[in-house]
Amino acid sequence: MRSRNKLLSLCVALTAFVLCSLCYARPAAAIPIFYQTGEDIFEAGPLPPPLDKDSKLAGGKAGYKCQVFGLFWAYMYWWDCHGVAFQGESYNSEPAVSAAVEKKYTQSSTQMSTWGAYGRFVIALALIGVVISRVLPKKKTD
């Protein structure tokens, strides 16, 4: 548990450092921002019956396919999610498959990495910190 807390603290510190360093003005410098858009599939568990007996879906898993927007590998927002059976990059989203997956699993039961699910809060806090540091008046030293 301690190593997990240390790793989380390190991720927060690195994220804050990167975001703060990106906000300082540099003449004619481009600021790299890593973002992602499109579709992603989040695993929910094994295929529910009767899908687990289907030979076309053998070896597959149940999950949700969603439209996503992410920054720095953290999902900021996801929408338009529906149940699918998937294996690797291929998926089956027929209405019967979607209904069976959505009946067995809720969207909140999907498995996301800790950073993928909660990194948006760290990024938001770092951005709020940067904005506050820019807005607050600086002390003059004589």
Contacts in CASP RR format, 6 or more apart in sequence:
PFRMAT RR
TARGET T0000
AUTHOR 0000-0000-0000
METHOD contacts of the structure
MODEL  1
MRSRNKLLSLCVALTAFVLCSLCYARPAAAIPIFYQTGEDIFEAGPLPPP
LDKDSKLAGGKAGYKCQVFGLFWAYMYWWDCHGVAFQGESYNSEPAVSAA
VEKKYTQSSTQMSTWGAYGRFVIALALIGVVISRVLPKKKTD
8 114 0 8 1.000
11 115 0 8 1.000
11 122 0 8 1.000
12 122 0 8 1.000
15 72 0 8 1.000
15 119 0 8 1.000
15 122 0 8 1.000
15 123 0 8 1.000
15 126 0 8 1.000
16 122 0 8 1.000
16 126 0 8 1.000
18 72 0 8 1.000
19 123 0 8 1.000
19 126 0 8 1.000
19 127 0 8 1.000
19 130 0 8 1.000
20 126 0 8 1.000
20 130 0 8 1.000
22 31 0 8 1.000
22 32 0 8 1.000
22 33 0 8 1.000
23 130 0 8 1.000
23 134 0 8 1.000
33 71 0 8 1.000
33 72 0 8 1.000
34 71 0 8 1.000
34 72 0 8 1.000
34 73 0 8 1.000
35 69 0 8 1.000
35 70 0 8 1.000
35 71 0 8 1.000
35 72 0 8 1.000
36 68 0 8 1.000
36 69 0 8 1.000
36 70 0 8 1.000
36 73 0 8 1.000
37 67 0 8 1.000
37 68 0 8 1.000
37 69 0 8 1.000
37 70 0 8 1.000
38 67 0 8 1.000
38 68 0 8 1.000
38 69 0 8 1.000
39 65 0 8 1.000
39 66 0 8 1.000
39 67 0 8 1.000
39 68 0 8 1.000
40 65 0 8 1.000
40 66 0 8 1.000
40 68 0 8 1.000
40 75 0 8 1.000
40 78 0 8 1.000
41 63 0 8 1.000
41 64 0 8 1.000
41 65 0 8 1.000
41 66 0 8 1.000
41 84 0 8 1.000
41 86 0 8 1.000
41 91 0 8 1.000
42 63 0 8 1.000
42 64 0 8 1.000
42 66 0 8 1.000
42 110 0 8 1.000
42 111 0 8 1.000
42 112 0 8 1.000
43 61 0 8 1.000
43 62 0 8 1.000
43 63 0 8 1.000
43 110 0 8 1.000
43 111 0 8 1.000
44 61 0 8 1.000
44 62 0 8 1.000
44 63 0 8 1.000
44 64 0 8 1.000
44 83 0 8 1.000
44 101 0 8 1.000
44 104 0 8 1.000
44 105 0 8 1.000
44 109 0 8 1.000
44 110 0 8 1.000
44 111 0 8 1.000
45 61 0 8 1.000
45 62 0 8 1.000
45 63 0 8 1.000
45 105 0 8 1.000
45 109 0 8 1.000
45 111 0 8 1.000
46 52 0 8 1.000
46 61 0 8 1.000
46 62 0 8 1.000
47 54 0 8 1.000
47 57 0 8 1.000
47 59 0 8 1.000
47 60 0 8 1.000
47 61 0 8 1.000
47 62 0 8 1.000
47 85 0 8 1.000
47 101 0 8 1.000
48 62 0 8 1.000
48 100 0 8 1.000
48 101 0 8 1.000
48 103 0 8 1.000
48 104 0 8 1.000
48 105 0 8 1.000
50 100 0 8 1.000
51 57 0 8 1.000
51 62 0 8 1.000
51 85 0 8 1.000
51 97 0 8 1.000
51 100 0 8 1.000
51 101 0 8 1.000
56 92 0 8 1.000
57 85 0 8 1.000
57 87 0 8 1.000
57 92 0 8 1.000
57 97 0 8 1.000
59 87 0 8 1.000
60 85 0 8 1.000
60 86 0 8 1.000
60 87 0 8 1.000
61 85 0 8 1.000
61 86 0 8 1.000
61 87 0 8 1.000
62 83 0 8 1.000
62 84 0 8 1.000
62 85 0 8 1.000
62 101 0 8 1.000
62 104 0 8 1.000
62 105 0 8 1.000
63 83 0 8 1.000
63 84 0 8 1.000
63 85 0 8 1.000
63 86 0 8 1.000
63 101 0 8 1.000
63 105 0 8 1.000
63 110 0 8 1.000
64 81 0 8 1.000
64 82 0 8 1.000
64 83 0 8 1.000
64 84 0 8 1.000
64 101 0 8 1.000
64 105 0 8 1.000
64 107 0 8 1.000
64 110 0 8 1.000
65 81 0 8 1.000
65 82 0 8 1.000
65 83 0 8 1.000
65 84 0 8 1.000
65 86 0 8 1.000
65 91 0 8 1.000
65 93 0 8 1.000
66 78 0 8 1.000
66 79 0 8 1.000
66 80 0 8 1.000
66 81 0 8 1.000
67 78 0 8 1.000
67 79 0 8 1.000
67 80 0 8 1.000
67 81 0 8 1.000
68 75 0 8 1.000
68 77 0 8 1.000
68 78 0 8 1.000
69 75 0 8 1.000
69 76 0 8 1.000
69 77 0 8 1.000
69 78 0 8 1.000
70 76 0 8 1.000
70 77 0 8 1.000
70 120 0 8 1.000
71 120 0 8 1.000
71 123 0 8 1.000
72 123 0 8 1.000
73 115 0 8 1.000
73 116 0 8 1.000
74 115 0 8 1.000
74 116 0 8 1.000
74 118 0 8 1.000
74 119 0 8 1.000
74 120 0 8 1.000
74 122 0 8 1.000
74 123 0 8 1.000
75 112 0 8 1.000
75 116 0 8 1.000
75 117 0 8 1.000
75 120 0 8 1.000
76 120 0 8 1.000
76 123 0 8 1.000
77 120 0 8 1.000
81 107 0 8 1.000
82 93 0 8 1.000
82 98 0 8 1.000
82 102 0 8 1.000
83 93 0 8 1.000
83 97 0 8 1.000
83 98 0 8 1.000
83 101 0 8 1.000
83 102 0 8 1.000
83 105 0 8 1.000
84 91 0 8 1.000
84 92 0 8 1.000
84 93 0 8 1.000
84 97 0 8 1.000
84 98 0 8 1.000
84 101 0 8 1.000
85 91 0 8 1.000
85 92 0 8 1.000
85 97 0 8 1.000
85 101 0 8 1.000
86 92 0 8 1.000
END
